[in-house]
Amino acid sequence: MKKQSFKKQLTHLLAVTVLTTSSLSGITLATSPAVSAATVSTSKIKLNEKDAVKKFHKQFKNVKIDEIQLETKGNKFVYEISGADNQKEYSADIDAKSGKVTNTKSEALENGEQKTNLDLDKAISRKQANKIAEKAAKKGQGQSWTLENDNGTPVWDVEVVNGQKSTEVKVNAQNKKVISVEADD
């Protein structure tokens, strides 16, 4: 079984629960999450990840970034950026069109918890990773992006959507090589 973040596992479990509950109670869902995500145009993304990080740093100075996500929330794209210092972890949601910070939070790190910082100067951009991922998936358009360290290497995880089909492509953010391509059945 491939390694997934806790957030992705929780989201998947919630989706399965909703679908199962809906099926048992006779409710039919019109679209899958991949289909609804594909309805949001990527032309609404006006802010690149480096500008989003600058917005994050206005909220939380001297915090090292450990993850950048860009995905749809409602009918818009939102960056969720997280980072940490020696005592706390921080996160901020930033509207990818307006650049407005819509939500922030911080909480104490658990004893001994260590975060792996991203070196954004050495990582390719989301747009570059998206082009590589779309080519590797052969069909579809990138709709969700996450940049995080995987065993010390920055990796872009790109969800490429084509109709109701979704392909997860992992791209090494330093050497631009495709690490894996996994189509959801």
Contacts in CASP RR format, 6 or more apart in sequence:
PFRMAT RR
TARGET T0000
AUTHOR 0000-0000-0000
METHOD contacts of the structure
MODEL  1
MKKQSFKKQLTHLLAVTVLTTSSLSGITLATSPAVSAATVSTSKIKLNEK
DAVKKFHKQFKNVKIDEIQLETKGNKFVYEISGADNQKEYSADIDAKSGK
VTNTKSEALENGEQKTNLDLDKAISRKQANKIAEKAAKKGQGQSWTLEND
NGTPVWDVEVVNGQKSTEVKVNAQNKKVISVEADD
2 182 0 8 1.000
4 12 0 8 1.000
5 146 0 8 1.000
5 148 0 8 1.000
15 33 0 8 1.000
18 29 0 8 1.000
19 29 0 8 1.000
22 28 0 8 1.000
22 29 0 8 1.000
32 164 0 8 1.000
34 143 0 8 1.000
34 159 0 8 1.000
34 161 0 8 1.000
34 163 0 8 1.000
34 164 0 8 1.000
34 165 0 8 1.000
34 166 0 8 1.000
34 184 0 8 1.000
35 161 0 8 1.000
35 163 0 8 1.000
35 164 0 8 1.000
36 72 0 8 1.000
37 71 0 8 1.000
37 72 0 8 1.000
37 143 0 8 1.000
37 144 0 8 1.000
37 159 0 8 1.000
37 161 0 8 1.000
38 141 0 8 1.000
38 143 0 8 1.000
38 161 0 8 1.000
38 163 0 8 1.000
39 75 0 8 1.000
40 72 0 8 1.000
40 74 0 8 1.000
40 75 0 8 1.000
40 76 0 8 1.000
40 77 0 8 1.000
40 143 0 8 1.000
42 77 0 8 1.000
42 141 0 8 1.000
42 142 0 8 1.000
42 143 0 8 1.000
44 76 0 8 1.000
44 77 0 8 1.000
44 96 0 8 1.000
44 97 0 8 1.000
45 70 0 8 1.000
45 77 0 8 1.000
45 96 0 8 1.000
45 97 0 8 1.000
46 96 0 8 1.000
46 97 0 8 1.000
46 98 0 8 1.000
46 99 0 8 1.000
47 55 0 8 1.000
47 79 0 8 1.000
47 94 0 8 1.000
47 95 0 8 1.000
47 96 0 8 1.000
47 97 0 8 1.000
47 99 0 8 1.000
48 125 0 8 1.000
48 126 0 8 1.000
48 127 0 8 1.000
49 68 0 8 1.000
49 70 0 8 1.000
49 79 0 8 1.000
49 120 0 8 1.000
49 125 0 8 1.000
49 126 0 8 1.000
49 147 0 8 1.000
50 120 0 8 1.000
50 125 0 8 1.000
51 99 0 8 1.000
52 68 0 8 1.000
52 70 0 8 1.000
52 79 0 8 1.000
52 81 0 8 1.000
52 94 0 8 1.000
52 96 0 8 1.000
52 99 0 8 1.000
53 65 0 8 1.000
53 68 0 8 1.000
53 81 0 8 1.000
53 120 0 8 1.000
55 92 0 8 1.000
55 94 0 8 1.000
55 99 0 8 1.000
55 101 0 8 1.000
56 63 0 8 1.000
56 65 0 8 1.000
56 81 0 8 1.000
56 90 0 8 1.000
56 92 0 8 1.000
56 94 0 8 1.000
56 101 0 8 1.000
57 63 0 8 1.000
58 101 0 8 1.000
59 90 0 8 1.000
59 92 0 8 1.000
59 101 0 8 1.000
59 104 0 8 1.000
60 83 0 8 1.000
60 90 0 8 1.000
60 92 0 8 1.000
60 104 0 8 1.000
60 106 0 8 1.000
62 85 0 8 1.000
63 83 0 8 1.000
63 84 0 8 1.000
63 85 0 8 1.000
63 90 0 8 1.000
64 83 0 8 1.000
64 84 0 8 1.000
64 85 0 8 1.000
64 115 0 8 1.000
64 117 0 8 1.000
64 118 0 8 1.000
65 81 0 8 1.000
65 82 0 8 1.000
65 83 0 8 1.000
65 117 0 8 1.000
65 118 0 8 1.000
65 120 0 8 1.000
66 82 0 8 1.000
66 83 0 8 1.000
66 84 0 8 1.000
66 115 0 8 1.000
66 116 0 8 1.000
66 117 0 8 1.000
66 118 0 8 1.000
66 148 0 8 1.000
66 149 0 8 1.000
67 80 0 8 1.000
67 81 0 8 1.000
67 82 0 8 1.000
67 83 0 8 1.000
67 118 0 8 1.000
67 146 0 8 1.000
67 147 0 8 1.000
67 148 0 8 1.000
68 79 0 8 1.000
68 80 0 8 1.000
68 81 0 8 1.000
68 118 0 8 1.000
68 145 0 8 1.000
68 146 0 8 1.000
68 147 0 8 1.000
68 148 0 8 1.000
69 79 0 8 1.000
69 80 0 8 1.000
69 81 0 8 1.000
69 144 0 8 1.000
69 145 0 8 1.000
69 146 0 8 1.000
69 147 0 8 1.000
70 77 0 8 1.000
70 78 0 8 1.000
70 79 0 8 1.000
70 80 0 8 1.000
70 96 0 8 1.000
70 126 0 8 1.000
70 144 0 8 1.000
70 145 0 8 1.000
70 146 0 8 1.000
71 77 0 8 1.000
71 78 0 8 1.000
71 80 0 8 1.000
71 143 0 8 1.000
71 144 0 8 1.000
71 145 0 8 1.000
72 78 0 8 1.000
72 143 0 8 1.000
72 144 0 8 1.000
73 93 0 8 1.000
76 95 0 8 1.000
76 96 0 8 1.000
76 97 0 8 1.000
77 95 0 8 1.000
77 96 0 8 1.000
77 97 0 8 1.000
78 93 0 8 1.000
78 94 0 8 1.000
78 95 0 8 1.000
78 96 0 8 1.000
78 102 0 8 1.000
79 92 0 8 1.000
79 93 0 8 1.000
79 94 0 8 1.000
79 96 0 8 1.000
80 91 0 8 1.000
80 92 0 8 1.000
80 93 0 8 1.000
80 94 0 8 1.000
81 91 0 8 1.000
81 92 0 8 1.000
81 94 0 8 1.000
82 89 0 8 1.000
82 90 0 8 1.000
82 91 0 8 1.000
83 89 0 8 1.000
83 90 0 8 1.000
83 91 0 8 1.000
83 115 0 8 1.000
83 117 0 8 1.000
84 90 0 8 1.000
84 109 0 8 1.000
84 115 0 8 1.000
86 109 0 8 1.000
87 108 0 8 1.000
87 109 0 8 1.000
88 106 0 8 1.000
88 107 0 8 1.000
88 108 0 8 1.000
88 109 0 8 1.000
89 106 0 8 1.000
89 107 0 8 1.000
89 109 0 8 1.000
89 113 0 8 1.000
89 115 0 8 1.000
90 104 0 8 1.000
90 105 0 8 1.000
90 106 0 8 1.000
91 104 0 8 1.000
91 105 0 8 1.000
91 106 0 8 1.000
92 101 0 8 1.000
92 103 0 8 1.000
92 104 0 8 1.000
93 101 0 8 1.000
93 102 0 8 1.000
93 103 0 8 1.000
93 104 0 8 1.000
94 100 0 8 1.000
94 101 0 8 1.000
94 102 0 8 1.000
95 101 0 8 1.000
95 102 0 8 1.000
109 115 0 8 1.000
116 149 0 8 1.000
116 152 0 8 1.000
117 149 0 8 1.000
118 147 0 8 1.000
118 148 0 8 1.000
118 149 0 8 1.000
118 154 0 8 1.000
119 154 0 8 1.000
122 154 0 8 1.000
122 173 0 8 1.000
122 174 0 8 1.000
123 147 0 8 1.000
123 154 0 8 1.000
123 156 0 8 1.000
123 173 0 8 1.000
123 174 0 8 1.000
124 156 0 8 1.000
124 171 0 8 1.000
124 173 0 8 1.000
124 174 0 8 1.000
124 176 0 8 1.000
126 145 0 8 1.000
126 147 0 8 1.000
126 156 0 8 1.000
128 176 0 8 1.000
129 145 0 8 1.000
129 147 0 8 1.000
129 156 0 8 1.000
129 158 0 8 1.000
129 171 0 8 1.000
129 173 0 8 1.000
130 142 0 8 1.000
130 145 0 8 1.000
130 158 0 8 1.000
132 169 0 8 1.000
132 171 0 8 1.000
132 176 0 8 1.000
132 178 0 8 1.000
133 142 0 8 1.000
133 156 0 8 1.000
133 158 0 8 1.000
133 160 0 8 1.000
133 169 0 8 1.000
133 171 0 8 1.000
133 178 0 8 1.000
134 140 0 8 1.000
134 141 0 8 1.000
134 142 0 8 1.000
134 158 0 8 1.000
134 160 0 8 1.000
136 169 0 8 1.000
136 171 0 8 1.000
136 178 0 8 1.000
136 181 0 8 1.000
137 160 0 8 1.000
137 162 0 8 1.000
137 167 0 8 1.000
137 169 0 8 1.000
137 181 0 8 1.000
137 183 0 8 1.000
139 160 0 8 1.000
139 162 0 8 1.000
140 160 0 8 1.000
140 161 0 8 1.000
140 162 0 8 1.000
140 163 0 8 1.000
140 167 0 8 1.000
141 160 0 8 1.000
141 161 0 8 1.000
141 162 0 8 1.000
142 158 0 8 1.000
142 159 0 8 1.000
142 160 0 8 1.000
142 161 0 8 1.000
143 159 0 8 1.000
143 160 0 8 1.000
143 161 0 8 1.000
144 158 0 8 1.000
144 159 0 8 1.000
145 156 0 8 1.000
145 157 0 8 1.000
145 158 0 8 1.000
145 159 0 8 1.000
146 156 0 8 1.000
146 157 0 8 1.000
147 154 0 8 1.000
147 155 0 8 1.000
147 156 0 8 1.000
147 157 0 8 1.000
147 173 0 8 1.000
148 154 0 8 1.000
148 155 0 8 1.000
148 157 0 8 1.000
149 155 0 8 1.000
150 170 0 8 1.000
153 172 0 8 1.000
153 173 0 8 1.000
153 174 0 8 1.000
154 172 0 8 1.000
154 173 0 8 1.000
154 174 0 8 1.000
155 170 0 8 1.000
155 171 0 8 1.000
155 172 0 8 1.000
155 173 0 8 1.000
155 179 0 8 1.000
156 170 0 8 1.000
156 171 0 8 1.000
156 173 0 8 1.000
157 168 0 8 1.000
157 169 0 8 1.000
157 170 0 8 1.000
158 168 0 8 1.000
158 169 0 8 1.000
158 170 0 8 1.000
158 171 0 8 1.000
159 166 0 8 1.000
159 167 0 8 1.000
159 168 0 8 1.000
160 166 0 8 1.000
160 167 0 8 1.000
160 168 0 8 1.000
160 169 0 8 1.000
161 167 0 8 1.000
165 183 0 8 1.000
165 184 0 8 1.000
166 183 0 8 1.000
166 184 0 8 1.000
167 181 0 8 1.000
167 182 0 8 1.000
167 183 0 8 1.000
167 184 0 8 1.000
168 180 0 8 1.000
168 181 0 8 1.000
168 182 0 8 1.000
168 183 0 8 1.000
168 184 0 8 1.000
169 178 0 8 1.000
169 180 0 8 1.000
169 181 0 8 1.000
169 182 0 8 1.000
170 178 0 8 1.000
170 179 0 8 1.000
170 180 0 8 1.000
170 181 0 8 1.000
171 177 0 8 1.000
171 178 0 8 1.000
171 179 0 8 1.000
172 178 0 8 1.000
172 179 0 8 1.000
END
